[in-house]
Amino acid sequence: CFDPENKTEEAPVDENTVVSYLCFTKKTCPNCPAVKDFLASIEIDGEVLSVDDQGGLEKARSYNIFAVPTAIFFNADGKELFRAYNIKDIKETLGITETTAV
């Protein structure tokens, strides 16, 4: 239970709250730079991985990624909440409007 007097505990996070992302890109992808830049501008922790690198490719395979850019968003438990493939999808799913963008 969250106790507002106990500053060391954090408030419980809704299981549908996005807390992190993984974004898969490729050097030759024309849409990847815009998605990567947009993700860098929002206040969610994340990691961008290139499928051009062996580690990025292996991680993409583990998530069954077949197209780039693909961003996977996770809750605090590491559960995948949704995937997005462009800025429009990311904004719609996160509820970001031009006035709420960072």
Secondary structure, DSSP 8 states (H G I E B T S, - for coil): ---TT-TTS-----TT---EEEEEE-TT-SSHHHHHHHHHHSSSEEEEEETTSHHHHHHHHHTT--SSSEEEEE-TT--EEEEESSHHHHHHHHT--TTT--
